[in-house]
Amino acid sequence: MFEQDVAGLIKALRANKNDEGRVIEAALNETRKEIKSKDIEVKAAAVLKLVYLEMLGHSIAFASFAIVECMSSTKYHIKSVGYLAASQCFDKETEVAVLVVNLVKKDLLSPPTPLFSTSPSTLTVAHLLSTLSSVALLLTPSLARDLAPDLLSMLSHSRPQVRKQTVLVMWRVCRAWPGVVELGTGREERGEDPWLERLRERLGDDDPGVVSATVNLICELARKDPGPYLPLAPELFGLLQSSTNNWMLIKIIKLFAVLTPIEPRLVKKLVPPLTNLIETTPAMSLLYECIQTSIVGGMLSGRDGEVLATTCVEKLKGFLEDVDQNLRYISLLALVKILPTHPHLVATHHDTILTCVDDPDMSIRLRALDLVEGMVDRRSLQAIVERLMTHLRPSASASTATAASRLQAHQADATAPPISPPAVSSTYRISLVALVLRMCAQGTYAHVSNFEWYIDTLVDLAYLALSFPPTDASGAASGPSLGVRIRDQLVDVAARVRAIRPYAVQKMAVILGDETFLEHGDACEISEVLGAAAWICGEYCRELQDPRPVIASLFGHSTTASLPSPVLASYIHNGVKVYASWLSSLSASWSESHLVQIRSVTAALEVQLAGAASSSDVELQERAAELGQLLELVRRGLDAPRPPHVPDPYANPADEEAGEDGGFENSPAPLPPACLDLLAPLFFAHELNPVNPKAQGLVAIPDGLNLDLPVVGASSKGKARVLLGAESEDDVDDFGRPLGRKVKEEAVGDGKKKKGVKGKGVRKGRRRDEEDDPEEMARLKADRLERQRDDPYYVGGSSPLPPSTSSDIDSIPIVHLSLSDLVPSKPKKAPRPRPPTPPPVHIDIDGELPEGAALLAAPLVQVPVEPAVPAEEESTVAVETKAEEGTVLKVVKKKRKDPSGKPKKKKAVEPALEA
């Protein structure tokens, strides 16, 4: 059935596809017999068939010795079969691996015969190259250690093919045994690194193939540890200037990309040749590597770097306009890295980058969005956001063509208008919403010029998010959900921008009355937007023209049935705030006709609060119970009798007569109920503003408060013992509490008393009348601070610095200073202030700070110096003071001498903070 070669085995397997197992089993049995043959040709053919069977997953460990026999043959084709089988089958556990070491060393050290030798049993250069190629696959740590000295000597072989193959094998040797770089060759006695010297010799080799292989070896080794190969920079720089091999130039440029962070002086040397290569090379791969190295190596800074950056951006523009998707993608990657240092250069290609946002390839589109986020400014924000919003809105005329057909059509007609964006996934749409929110919130809304537009955009995003699937819109894997992000933006904008509050309240009132959010908001967590709308309408309810529709929306029956508990708690709290503001406005313009309406609204609110008070959510239950009690007070105030209106004795009598002639009754109308103004002070006594993140750290410690003193001292503990009626001073604990003891029992019958048994675990208290020991207090304080440091529920400050142990004041050296040696420094001229462009809308960026803390954090400014006056009069000297409100100028008298030698007084203005 079989022939004695691998071709017959392959034909038999193809002819028996339904019964391959039987054919393979027969082949294995036959090869077991063939490897025992004395004919080396038959044995080699059997080994070759076993190599094929091993590729199919069958073990050939039984033929290990036959493989070694083939490797020891002097015939090239048999030796190559043996090395192939060994490199594929041998591993660390192979028993005959010891024989391979000596065999390989023998083949490497045997001198090759002349090129035209006719002897069939001599070693030629082809044998040597085959051995080297197989050694690369055979290498184990022990084999690499044994062969490393011989391979190093072969780096100086007379044949360039052997030198090239040896250099390539050295990469595998270095991976298997890194100690090869530390082998000595005698050159270390002259202060040279033998490994680097051999690499330097090969970099100067006459054969280009050897040089290219050496550069490849250095590049791979330097990727892990570039430091040792920095001395080879001069040779590599020479090759960079003289070589015309693009692939070798790519390796050299990659090598310099990892060397420049170690040696920054290389940047100045590399800028001219890299600039020349970028401007002249037609190879796209080499051009991109030059640009990549210029970015990574920090070569785009300085005067020369600006020119290089301009050149790089111009070349990348050509990549962006190419029809090849790969070139467009790598150009966007490079521009993303250039953007932080040269945004003005990237902004010149604004339109080209925006066209990539509509690309059918999603990877190109995502990289373009990274660039758009960095290019946005005050002028382009609205246009960019409007363009991105088209990807969120579903298009009714979207084509059903595949991405491949769209790409082919676009490549066929490069002059055609941009193709419409295809259908995108919900994950991409969610990331797009997050991108819009990040762009608009950059620098605390520094790029937003029209906040009414931004409020409308946030509302549109909330409506668009209703169409996202619930599993994707939750955003659990990528952080807060879309509803939480939009909610935070709405609340933050309304709190920081005062001018936008009326418009924001108007839009939020519309959202509260829309039932779309009530039907779908809970599923995709957009109900958080309703919580923000309720908070804005409640906090700034005085901007509402008619609060009654908002009260009806916040306390409607459908609301309590669909919203989650946290949002519903915000609803009832802010609904009562709107209700309190409405009552306060009615009190200012009171009419008896309002009483019926107030009673009906109050009764409806009490019913809703009573239902919420029975909720299982603790927060909702507590809020509803407290607010229900407040509404009960209002209702009782409405039923309470009211005093009549007392006329003003200083009023004009003519007005009273006019009133009587007008038909009014003589009895005055009653005053409005006092309960109308009961709730407003609870909610609107202080304005709620954003708080500075550093406000807590700037709170000053009150005078007389020492945080290091114990709260309960020795005297307090003595008083506690007296108040608690302790029987003896020894029977109290450290806090003055009496220790528990068992009461002595009396025996019944014989009248004898039995001694009571002291309870277990009761320790005897110690006297604390004396003053606390300072060392003991210090130890207790250190223990307390250590416990607080490890306590995750304790919010503490930074640990204080250890006090200085040196108390010898006399050991401090005294330095004598002479006033004549001091040279008066010239006053620095204040820089001419640039007139800032006032923003159209004031944004509260810093937030609130505690009283007095703003003065401490304010920068120093110079008060202009007044002109000098004669010496006989008093003059005013300008000093530095704080540029904040609340700074008081205090006049301090200072003496100076007049020409007669007598000291005169001089006034100086010094800053003094208000207490």
TAJO-V819526 format. One record per pair of residues at least 24 apart in sequence whose C-alpha atoms are under 10 Angstrom apart, sorted by the first residue. I is the first residue (numbers start at 1). J is the second residue. Records with the same first field share a line. If there is no record, write none. Layout:
I = J ; J
//
This chain:
1 = 26 ; 27
2 = 26 ; 27 ; 30
3 = 45
4 = 30 ; 31 ; 34 ; 41 ; 42 ; 43 ; 44 ; 45 ; 46 ; 48 ; 49
5 = 42 ; 44 ; 45 ; 46 ; 47 ; 48 ; 49
6 = 45 ; 46 ; 47 ; 48 ; 49 ; 50 ; 51 ; 52 ; 53
7 = 49
8 = 49
9 = 49 ; 52 ; 53
10 = 49 ; 52 ; 53
24 = 53 ; 56 ; 58
25 = 58
27 = 53
28 = 53 ; 58 ; 59 ; 60
31 = 63
32 = 60 ; 62 ; 63
34 = 66
35 = 62 ; 63 ; 65 ; 66 ; 67 ; 69
36 = 63 ; 66
37 = 66
40 = 66 ; 69 ; 70 ; 73 ; 75 ; 78
41 = 70 ; 77 ; 78
43 = 67 ; 69 ; 70 ; 78
44 = 69 ; 70 ; 71 ; 73 ; 77 ; 78 ; 79 ; 80 ; 81 ; 82
45 = 78 ; 81
47 = 78 ; 81 ; 82 ; 84 ; 85
48 = 78 ; 81 ; 82 ; 84 ; 85
49 = 85
50 = 85 ; 89
51 = 81 ; 82 ; 84 ; 85 ; 86 ; 88 ; 89
52 = 85
54 = 85 ; 88 ; 89
55 = 88 ; 89
59 = 89
60 = 85 ; 89
61 = 89 ; 90 ; 94 ; 95
63 = 89
64 = 89 ; 90 ; 94 ; 95 ; 96 ; 97
65 = 95 ; 96 ; 97 ; 99
67 = 96
68 = 96 ; 97 ; 99 ; 100 ; 103
71 = 100 ; 103 ; 104 ; 107 ; 131
72 = 100 ; 103 ; 104 ; 106 ; 107
73 = 121
74 = 107 ; 120 ; 121 ; 122 ; 123 ; 124 ; 127
75 = 120 ; 121 ; 122 ; 123 ; 124 ; 127
76 = 120 ; 121 ; 122 ; 123 ; 124 ; 126 ; 127 ; 128 ; 130
77 = 127 ; 130
79 = 127 ; 130 ; 131
80 = 126 ; 127 ; 130 ; 131 ; 133 ; 134
82 = 134
83 = 130 ; 131 ; 132 ; 133 ; 134 ; 135 ; 137 ; 138
84 = 130 ; 131 ; 133 ; 134 ; 135 ; 137 ; 138
85 = 134 ; 138
86 = 134 ; 135 ; 137 ; 138
87 = 133 ; 134 ; 135 ; 136 ; 137 ; 138 ; 139
88 = 134 ; 137 ; 138
89 = 138
90 = 137 ; 138 ; 139 ; 140
91 = 138 ; 139 ; 140
92 = 138 ; 139 ; 140 ; 141 ; 142 ; 143
97 = 138 ; 140 ; 143
98 = 142 ; 143
100 = 138 ; 143
101 = 135 ; 138 ; 139 ; 142 ; 143 ; 144 ; 146 ; 147
102 = 143 ; 146 ; 147
104 = 128 ; 131 ; 132 ; 134 ; 135 ; 143 ; 147
105 = 131 ; 146 ; 147 ; 150 ; 151
107 = 131 ; 132
108 = 132 ; 147 ; 150 ; 151 ; 154
109 = 150 ; 151 ; 153 ; 154
125 = 159 ; 161 ; 162
126 = 161 ; 162
128 = 161 ; 162 ; 165
129 = 161 ; 162 ; 163 ; 164 ; 165 ; 166
130 = 165
131 = 165
132 = 162 ; 165 ; 166 ; 168 ; 169
133 = 165 ; 166 ; 168 ; 169
134 = 169
135 = 166 ; 169 ; 172 ; 173
136 = 165 ; 166 ; 168 ; 169 ; 170 ; 171 ; 172 ; 173 ; 176
137 = 169 ; 172
138 = 172
139 = 169 ; 172 ; 173 ; 175 ; 176 ; 177
140 = 172 ; 173 ; 175 ; 176 ; 177
141 = 173 ; 174 ; 175 ; 176 ; 177 ; 178
142 = 176 ; 177
143 = 173 ; 176 ; 177
144 = 170 ; 172 ; 173 ; 174 ; 175 ; 176 ; 177 ; 178 ; 179 ; 180
145 = 173 ; 174 ; 176 ; 177 ; 178 ; 179 ; 180
147 = 173 ; 180
148 = 173 ; 174 ; 177 ; 179 ; 180 ; 181 ; 183
149 = 180 ; 183 ; 184 ; 185
151 = 180
152 = 180 ; 181 ; 183 ; 185 ; 195 ; 198
153 = 185 ; 198
155 = 198 ; 199 ; 201 ; 202 ; 210
156 = 198 ; 201 ; 202
159 = 207
160 = 205 ; 206 ; 207 ; 208 ; 209 ; 210
161 = 207 ; 209 ; 210
162 = 210
163 = 202 ; 205 ; 207 ; 209 ; 210 ; 211 ; 213 ; 214
164 = 202 ; 207 ; 208 ; 209 ; 210 ; 211 ; 212 ; 213 ; 214
165 = 209 ; 210 ; 213
166 = 210 ; 213 ; 214
167 = 199 ; 202 ; 210 ; 211 ; 212 ; 213 ; 214 ; 215 ; 216 ; 217
168 = 210 ; 213 ; 214 ; 216 ; 217
169 = 213 ; 217
170 = 214 ; 217
171 = 213 ; 214 ; 216 ; 217 ; 218 ; 220 ; 221
172 = 217
174 = 217 ; 221
175 = 221
193 = 228
196 = 228 ; 229 ; 230 ; 231 ; 232
197 = 231 ; 232
199 = 229 ; 232
200 = 231 ; 232 ; 234 ; 235 ; 236
201 = 235
203 = 232 ; 235 ; 236 ; 239
204 = 235 ; 236 ; 239
208 = 243 ; 245 ; 248
209 = 248
211 = 239 ; 248
212 = 245 ; 247 ; 248 ; 249 ; 251 ; 252
213 = 248
214 = 248
215 = 239 ; 248 ; 249 ; 251 ; 252 ; 255
216 = 247 ; 248 ; 250 ; 251 ; 252 ; 255
217 = 251
218 = 251 ; 252 ; 255
219 = 251 ; 252 ; 253 ; 254 ; 255 ; 256 ; 258
220 = 251 ; 254 ; 255
221 = 255
222 = 254 ; 255 ; 256 ; 258 ; 259
223 = 254 ; 255 ; 257 ; 258 ; 259
224 = 258
225 = 258 ; 259
226 = 255 ; 256 ; 258 ; 259 ; 260 ; 261 ; 262
227 = 258 ; 259 ; 262 ; 263
229 = 255 ; 259
230 = 255 ; 256 ; 258 ; 259 ; 260 ; 262 ; 263
233 = 259 ; 263 ; 266
237 = 266 ; 269 ; 270 ; 273
240 = 270 ; 273 ; 274 ; 277
241 = 270 ; 273 ; 274 ; 276 ; 277
246 = 281 ; 283 ; 285 ; 286 ; 287
247 = 285 ; 286
248 = 286
249 = 277 ; 286 ; 289 ; 290
250 = 285 ; 286 ; 287 ; 288 ; 289 ; 290 ; 293
251 = 286 ; 289
252 = 289
253 = 286 ; 289 ; 290 ; 291 ; 292 ; 293 ; 294
254 = 289 ; 290 ; 292 ; 293 ; 296 ; 297
255 = 293
256 = 293 ; 294 ; 296 ; 297
257 = 289 ; 290 ; 292 ; 293 ; 294 ; 295 ; 296 ; 297 ; 298
258 = 293 ; 296 ; 297
259 = 297
260 = 293 ; 296 ; 297 ; 298 ; 299
261 = 296 ; 297 ; 298
262 = 297
264 = 297 ; 298 ; 299
266 = 297 ; 299
267 = 294 ; 297 ; 298 ; 299 ; 300 ; 301 ; 305
268 = 299 ; 302 ; 304 ; 305
270 = 294 ; 297 ; 299
271 = 299 ; 300 ; 304 ; 305 ; 307 ; 308
272 = 304 ; 305 ; 308
274 = 299 ; 308
275 = 304 ; 305 ; 307 ; 308 ; 309 ; 311 ; 312
276 = 308
278 = 308 ; 311 ; 312 ; 315
279 = 308 ; 311 ; 312 ; 315
284 = 315 ; 319 ; 327
285 = 327
287 = 312 ; 315 ; 316
288 = 312 ; 315 ; 316 ; 319 ; 327 ; 330 ; 331 ; 334
291 = 315 ; 316 ; 331 ; 334 ; 338
292 = 330 ; 331 ; 333 ; 334 ; 337 ; 338
294 = 338
295 = 334 ; 335 ; 337 ; 338 ; 341
296 = 334 ; 337 ; 338
300 = 338 ; 341 ; 342
301 = 341 ; 342
306 = 342 ; 345
309 = 338 ; 341 ; 342 ; 345 ; 346
310 = 342 ; 345 ; 346
312 = 338 ; 345
313 = 338 ; 342 ; 345 ; 346 ; 348 ; 349
314 = 345 ; 346 ; 348 ; 349
316 = 346 ; 349
317 = 346 ; 348 ; 349 ; 352 ; 353
320 = 349 ; 352 ; 353 ; 355 ; 356
321 = 352 ; 353 ; 355 ; 356 ; 414
322 = 411 ; 414
323 = 407 ; 410 ; 411 ; 412 ; 414
324 = 411
325 = 359 ; 361 ; 363 ; 364 ; 407
326 = 364
328 = 356 ; 364 ; 367 ; 368
329 = 356 ; 361 ; 363 ; 364 ; 365 ; 366 ; 367 ; 368
330 = 364 ; 367
331 = 364 ; 367
332 = 356 ; 364 ; 365 ; 366 ; 367 ; 368 ; 369 ; 370 ; 371
333 = 364 ; 367 ; 368 ; 370 ; 371
335 = 367 ; 368 ; 370 ; 371
336 = 367 ; 368 ; 369 ; 370 ; 371 ; 372 ; 374
337 = 371
338 = 371
339 = 370 ; 371 ; 374 ; 375
340 = 374 ; 375
343 = 371 ; 374 ; 375
344 = 375
346 = 371 ; 374 ; 375
347 = 371 ; 372 ; 374 ; 375 ; 376
348 = 375
350 = 375 ; 376 ; 380
354 = 384 ; 387 ; 388
355 = 417 ; 418 ; 419
356 = 418
357 = 387 ; 388 ; 391 ; 421
358 = 387 ; 388 ; 390 ; 391 ; 418 ; 419 ; 420 ; 421 ; 422
359 = 403 ; 406 ; 407 ; 410 ; 418 ; 419 ; 420 ; 421 ; 422
360 = 402 ; 403 ; 404 ; 406 ; 407 ; 410 ; 419 ; 420 ; 421 ; 422 ; 423 ; 424
361 = 403 ; 404 ; 407 ; 421 ; 422
362 = 422 ; 424 ; 428
366 = 428 ; 431 ; 432
369 = 432 ; 435
370 = 435
372 = 435 ; 439
373 = 435 ; 436 ; 438 ; 439 ; 440 ; 442
374 = 439 ; 442
375 = 439
376 = 439 ; 440 ; 442 ; 447
377 = 439 ; 440 ; 442 ; 446 ; 447 ; 448
378 = 440 ; 445 ; 446 ; 447 ; 448 ; 449 ; 450
379 = 447 ; 448 ; 449
380 = 447 ; 448
381 = 436 ; 439 ; 440 ; 447 ; 448 ; 449
382 = 440 ; 447 ; 448 ; 449 ; 450 ; 453 ; 454 ; 457
384 = 436 ; 439
385 = 432 ; 433 ; 435 ; 436 ; 437 ; 439 ; 440 ; 454 ; 457
386 = 436 ; 457
388 = 429 ; 432 ; 433 ; 435 ; 436
389 = 429 ; 432 ; 433 ; 436 ; 457 ; 460 ; 461 ; 464
390 = 420 ; 421
391 = 420 ; 421 ; 422 ; 423 ; 424 ; 428 ; 429 ; 432
392 = 423 ; 424 ; 426 ; 428 ; 429 ; 430 ; 432 ; 433 ; 461 ; 464 ; 465 ; 467
393 = 429 ; 460 ; 461 ; 464 ; 467
394 = 422 ; 423 ; 424 ; 464 ; 467
395 = 420 ; 421 ; 422 ; 423
398 = 422 ; 423
399 = 423
425 = 468 ; 472
426 = 465 ; 467 ; 468 ; 469 ; 471 ; 472 ; 473
427 = 468 ; 469 ; 472 ; 473 ; 475
429 = 464 ; 465 ; 468 ; 472 ; 473
430 = 465 ; 468 ; 472 ; 473 ; 474 ; 475 ; 481 ; 482
431 = 475 ; 478 ; 482
433 = 458 ; 461 ; 462 ; 464 ; 465 ; 482 ; 485 ; 486
434 = 481 ; 482 ; 485 ; 486
436 = 461
437 = 461 ; 482 ; 485 ; 486 ; 489
438 = 485 ; 489
440 = 489
441 = 489 ; 492 ; 493
443 = 845
444 = 492 ; 493 ; 496 ; 843 ; 844 ; 845 ; 846
445 = 493 ; 496 ; 497 ; 843 ; 845
446 = 839 ; 843 ; 845
448 = 841
449 = 839 ; 840 ; 841
450 = 500 ; 840 ; 841
451 = 493 ; 494 ; 497 ; 499 ; 500 ; 501 ; 503 ; 504 ; 841
452 = 499 ; 500 ; 501 ; 503 ; 504 ; 507
454 = 489 ; 490 ; 493
455 = 489 ; 490 ; 493 ; 494 ; 500 ; 503 ; 504 ; 507 ; 508
456 = 503 ; 504 ; 507
458 = 485 ; 486 ; 487 ; 489 ; 490 ; 529
459 = 486 ; 490 ; 507 ; 508 ; 511 ; 529
461 = 486
462 = 486 ; 487 ; 511 ; 517 ; 521 ; 526 ; 527 ; 528 ; 529 ; 530
463 = 511 ; 516 ; 517 ; 521 ; 526 ; 529
465 = 521 ; 524 ; 525 ; 526
466 = 516 ; 517 ; 519 ; 520 ; 521 ; 522 ; 523 ; 524 ; 525 ; 526 ; 527
467 = 520 ; 524
468 = 523 ; 524
469 = 523 ; 524
470 = 520 ; 521 ; 522 ; 523 ; 524 ; 525 ; 526
471 = 523 ; 524
472 = 524
473 = 523 ; 524 ; 525 ; 526
474 = 523 ; 524 ; 525 ; 526
475 = 524 ; 525
481 = 524 ; 525 ; 526 ; 528
482 = 524 ; 525 ; 526 ; 528 ; 529
483 = 521 ; 522 ; 524 ; 525 ; 526 ; 527 ; 528 ; 529 ; 530 ; 531 ; 532
484 = 525 ; 526 ; 527 ; 528 ; 529 ; 531 ; 532
485 = 526 ; 528 ; 529
486 = 526 ; 528 ; 529 ; 532
487 = 526 ; 527 ; 528 ; 529 ; 530 ; 531 ; 532 ; 533 ; 535
488 = 528 ; 529 ; 532
489 = 529 ; 532
490 = 529 ; 532 ; 533 ; 535 ; 536
491 = 529 ; 531 ; 532 ; 533 ; 535 ; 536
492 = 532 ; 689 ; 690 ; 844
493 = 843 ; 844
494 = 532 ; 536 ; 539 ; 540 ; 689 ; 843
495 = 536 ; 539 ; 540 ; 688 ; 689 ; 690 ; 843 ; 844 ; 847
496 = 689 ; 690 ; 842 ; 843 ; 844 ; 845 ; 846 ; 847
497 = 841 ; 842 ; 843 ; 844 ; 845
498 = 841 ; 842 ; 843 ; 844
499 = 841 ; 842 ; 843
500 = 841 ; 842
501 = 536 ; 537 ; 539 ; 540 ; 541 ; 543
502 = 536 ; 537 ; 540 ; 541 ; 542 ; 543 ; 544 ; 545
503 = 543 ; 544
504 = 533 ; 536 ; 537 ; 540 ; 543
505 = 533 ; 534 ; 535 ; 536 ; 537 ; 538 ; 539 ; 540 ; 541 ; 542 ; 543 ; 544 ; 545
506 = 533 ; 536 ; 537 ; 541 ; 543 ; 544 ; 545
507 = 533 ; 536 ; 537
508 = 532 ; 533 ; 534 ; 535 ; 536 ; 537 ; 550
509 = 533 ; 534 ; 536 ; 537 ; 544 ; 547 ; 549 ; 550 ; 551 ; 553 ; 554
510 = 549 ; 550 ; 553
511 = 553
512 = 537 ; 549 ; 550 ; 551 ; 552 ; 553 ; 554 ; 559 ; 571
513 = 549 ; 550 ; 552 ; 553 ; 554 ; 556
514 = 553
515 = 553 ; 558 ; 559
517 = 562 ; 563
518 = 558 ; 559 ; 560 ; 561 ; 562 ; 563
519 = 558 ; 559 ; 562 ; 563
520 = 562 ; 563
521 = 562 ; 563 ; 564
522 = 562 ; 563 ; 564
525 = 564
527 = 562 ; 563 ; 564 ; 566 ; 567 ; 568
528 = 563 ; 564 ; 566 ; 567
529 = 567
530 = 554 ; 563 ; 567 ; 568 ; 570 ; 571
531 = 563 ; 566 ; 567 ; 568 ; 569 ; 570 ; 571 ; 574
532 = 567 ; 570 ; 571
533 = 570 ; 571 ; 574
534 = 567 ; 568 ; 570 ; 571 ; 572 ; 573 ; 574 ; 575 ; 578
535 = 567 ; 570 ; 571 ; 573 ; 574 ; 575 ; 577
536 = 574
537 = 574 ; 575 ; 577 ; 578
538 = 570 ; 571 ; 572 ; 573 ; 574 ; 575 ; 576 ; 577 ; 578 ; 579 ; 580 ; 581 ; 683
539 = 574 ; 575 ; 577 ; 578 ; 581 ; 683 ; 684 ; 687 ; 688
540 = 574 ; 577 ; 578 ; 581 ; 684 ; 687 ; 688
541 = 574 ; 575 ; 577 ; 578 ; 579 ; 580 ; 581 ; 582
542 = 578 ; 581 ; 582 ; 585
544 = 578 ; 581 ; 582
546 = 582
547 = 575 ; 578 ; 579 ; 581 ; 582
548 = 578 ; 579 ; 582 ; 601
550 = 575 ; 578 ; 579
551 = 575 ; 576 ; 577 ; 578 ; 579 ; 582 ; 601 ; 605
552 = 601 ; 604 ; 605
554 = 578 ; 605
555 = 604 ; 605 ; 606 ; 607 ; 608 ; 609
556 = 604 ; 605 ; 608
557 = 608
560 = 608 ; 611 ; 612
564 = 617
565 = 612 ; 615 ; 616 ; 617 ; 618 ; 619 ; 620 ; 621
566 = 617 ; 618 ; 619 ; 620
567 = 620
568 = 612 ; 619 ; 620
569 = 612 ; 617 ; 618 ; 619 ; 620 ; 621 ; 622 ; 623 ; 624
570 = 619 ; 620 ; 623
571 = 620
572 = 605 ; 608 ; 609 ; 612 ; 620 ; 623 ; 624 ; 627
573 = 620 ; 623 ; 624 ; 626 ; 627
574 = 683
575 = 605
576 = 602 ; 605 ; 627 ; 628 ; 630 ; 631 ; 679 ; 680 ; 683
577 = 627 ; 679 ; 680 ; 682 ; 683 ; 684
578 = 680 ; 683
579 = 605 ; 631 ; 676 ; 679 ; 680
580 = 631 ; 634 ; 676 ; 677 ; 678 ; 679 ; 680 ; 681 ; 682 ; 683 ; 684
581 = 676 ; 677 ; 679 ; 680 ; 681 ; 683 ; 684
582 = 676 ; 677 ; 680
583 = 634 ; 673 ; 675 ; 676 ; 677 ; 678 ; 679 ; 680
584 = 674 ; 675 ; 676 ; 677 ; 678 ; 679 ; 680 ; 681
585 = 676 ; 677 ; 680
586 = 672 ; 676 ; 677
587 = 671 ; 672 ; 673 ; 674 ; 675 ; 676 ; 677
588 = 672 ; 676 ; 677
589 = 672
590 = 671 ; 672 ; 673
591 = 669 ; 670 ; 671 ; 672
592 = 669 ; 670 ; 671 ; 672
594 = 672
595 = 638 ; 672 ; 673
596 = 638
598 = 634 ; 635 ; 638 ; 676
599 = 634 ; 635 ; 638 ; 639
602 = 628 ; 631 ; 632 ; 634 ; 635
603 = 631 ; 632 ; 635
605 = 631
606 = 630 ; 631 ; 632 ; 635
630 = 678 ; 679
631 = 675 ; 678 ; 679
633 = 675 ; 678 ; 679
634 = 673 ; 674 ; 675 ; 676 ; 677 ; 678 ; 679
635 = 675 ; 676
636 = 675
637 = 673 ; 674 ; 675 ; 676 ; 678
638 = 672 ; 673 ; 674 ; 675 ; 676
639 = 673
640 = 673 ; 674 ; 675
641 = 670 ; 673
642 = 670 ; 671 ; 672 ; 673 ; 674
643 = 669 ; 670 ; 671 ; 672 ; 673
644 = 668 ; 669 ; 670 ; 671 ; 672
645 = 669 ; 670 ; 671 ; 672
646 = 670 ; 671
688 = 848
689 = 844 ; 847 ; 848
690 = 844 ; 845 ; 846 ; 847 ; 848 ; 849
691 = 844 ; 845 ; 846 ; 847 ; 848 ; 849 ; 850
692 = 844 ; 845 ; 846 ; 847 ; 848 ; 849 ; 850
693 = 846 ; 847 ; 848 ; 849
694 = 846 ; 847 ; 848 ; 849 ; 850 ; 853
695 = 846 ; 847 ; 848 ; 849 ; 850 ; 851 ; 853 ; 854
696 = 849 ; 850
697 = 797 ; 849 ; 850 ; 853
698 = 849 ; 850 ; 851 ; 852 ; 853 ; 854 ; 856 ; 857
699 = 849 ; 850 ; 851 ; 852 ; 853
700 = 850 ; 851 ; 852 ; 853
708 = 777 ; 778 ; 781
709 = 777 ; 781
710 = 777 ; 781
712 = 736
713 = 768 ; 769 ; 771 ; 772
714 = 767 ; 768 ; 769 ; 770 ; 771 ; 772
715 = 768 ; 769 ; 770 ; 771
716 = 769
717 = 768 ; 769
718 = 767 ; 768 ; 769 ; 770
728 = 765 ; 767
729 = 765 ; 766 ; 767 ; 768 ; 769
730 = 764 ; 765 ; 766 ; 767 ; 768
731 = 763 ; 764 ; 765 ; 766 ; 767
732 = 763 ; 764 ; 765 ; 766 ; 767 ; 768
733 = 763 ; 764 ; 765 ; 766 ; 767 ; 768
734 = 765 ; 766 ; 767 ; 768
735 = 765 ; 768
736 = 765 ; 767 ; 768
737 = 765
738 = 765
739 = 763 ; 764 ; 765
829 = 862
830 = 861 ; 862 ; 864
852 = 885 ; 886 ; 887 ; 913 ; 914 ; 915
854 = 882 ; 883 ; 884 ; 885 ; 886
855 = 881 ; 882 ; 883 ; 884 ; 885 ; 886 ; 887 ; 913 ; 914
856 = 882 ; 884 ; 913
857 = 882 ; 884
858 = 882 ; 883 ; 884
859 = 883 ; 884
860 = 884
863 = 909
871 = 896 ; 897 ; 898 ; 899 ; 904 ; 905 ; 906
872 = 898 ; 899 ; 904 ; 905 ; 906
873 = 904 ; 905 ; 906 ; 907
874 = 904 ; 905 ; 906 ; 907 ; 908
875 = 905 ; 906 ; 907 ; 908 ; 909
876 = 906 ; 907 ; 908 ; 909
877 = 906 ; 907 ; 908 ; 909 ; 910
878 = 907 ; 908 ; 909 ; 910
879 = 908 ; 909 ; 910 ; 911
880 = 909 ; 910 ; 911
881 = 909 ; 910 ; 911 ; 912 ; 913
882 = 911 ; 912 ; 913
885 = 913 ; 914
886 = 912 ; 913 ; 914 ; 915
887 = 911 ; 912 ; 913 ; 914
888 = 912 ; 913 ; 914
889 = 913 ; 914
//
